[in-house]
Amino acid sequence: MGRNRVKRGHISVNLKVVLSKQIKNRFKMLYFLQFFLFSRKRCPPQEMHRRVICGEEGDYTLTETGRRPLWATAFDSAFIRKDPLGVVLVISPWNYPVQLCLIPLVGAISAGNCAILKPSEISQNTEKVLADLLPRYLDKDCFAVVCGQVEDTTRLLENKFDYIFFTGNPKVGRIIMSAAAKHLTPVTLELGGKNPCYVDDDCDIETTAKRVAWSKFFNAGQTCSAPDYVLCSDGTRDKLMRAIQEAIKAFYGEDPKLSQDLGRIISQRHFHRVCSLLSCGTIVTGGQTDDAERYIAPTLLKDIKETDPVMQEEIFGPILPFLTVGSREEAIKFINQREKPLAVYVYSRDTQVVNEFLDRTGSGGFSANDGLMHSTLMSLPFGGVGESGMGQYHGKFSFDTFSHQRACLLRSQGREKLNEVRYPPYDESLWQLWSSMG
């Protein structure tokens, strides 16, 4: 798959330059200073009116700075062209094996790249379907699906790619990044993390319970952006647990094992890993398992310690531990003492509470009064920060991720007189000319 096969789309995009708030404030300060100085000179009313209009035009110009050329390039064409990167490697996970494979693949294709897709070997049936269907509809010279085990992925990573997009856990993410570093290949790492869910005393308990239960137990908890644990006060905990139990019953019936809407754990290895976490704290509801079906009931845990295994790793299963805090300050401190998660969730009627968590915590994404939904919006970027990943995608952000923003300047060979001011010798008259031009 040669790099010369990359489809070169002729795309040029003018980006609007947004000045920082501080710079804008300084421009306004200079404007009012100018206004004051001219007024002290007792300008005639007509002259004053003209200067006010000029000031307003200046304010307008501040918002349109991205369209204002420099004097040295006023007659040229300056633009940003988004070029394909080349050959992209997409390594997708098993928990949403179709969506998390095709969404980045579509982004890579839309930006004009060739792509090699490596589906997860754990979701074997989906891997086979993708390997069978995609070559029927995509140019085989530009796109390929590689099946295989971990050792096959390792060999694949020995090759030089122009970009690597990986979705998985931080441990494997480090391996991917190390392999990419040998070739100076840029990466997007969509990783996981322990996503905190703070529930304020001032909230609608029933609504909160439904949304927390849905976002946690959807896909049997095997979602990277699912809430991993709940932080709340003692008074709220018991009420919320009872309400979540009712929500579980409403969603999945008296016996969730019989529900067709509750998934199973992907493999025996993951099943036994998640089951081992049931020994932490006290089971309030759930806890039932079936080895043959890899079934784990939706489970709520209390009396959890920070040092318990359930708080040391991403759960990635239908277990929701509750930890009590004495205040919002304690909750924020608890969150900030840990690695930045993929998402922070806050449930509260009070917008000040929501904004406090938004301002004082860090995470890949943030959602107030709902779970998972921010990650479904194609108008928002999806991605982690720090331990939860790097880079972003979805919609336009996928296109940008798989594009190189190429700065372009097209000049003519005319008007050479304008360029003479930049050529040596740099004598005093030239310095004065530069100073006069600002």
Beta strands, then each sheet from edge to edge (+ up, - down):
strand 1: 12-13
strand 2: 77-84
strand 3: 87-91
strand 4: 114-118
strand 5: 143-145
strand 6: 163-167
strand 7: 187-190
strand 8: 196-199
strand 9: 229-232
strand 10: 282-285
strand 11: 289-290
strand 12: 295-296
strand 13: 299-302
strand 14: 319-324
strand 15: 343-347
strand 16: 365-368
strand 17: 389-390
strand 18: 403-410
sheet 1: 1+ 2- 18+
sheet 2: 5+ 4+ 3+ 6+ 7+ 17-
sheet 3: 10+ 13- 14- 9- 8- 15- 16-
sheet 4: 11+ 12-
end
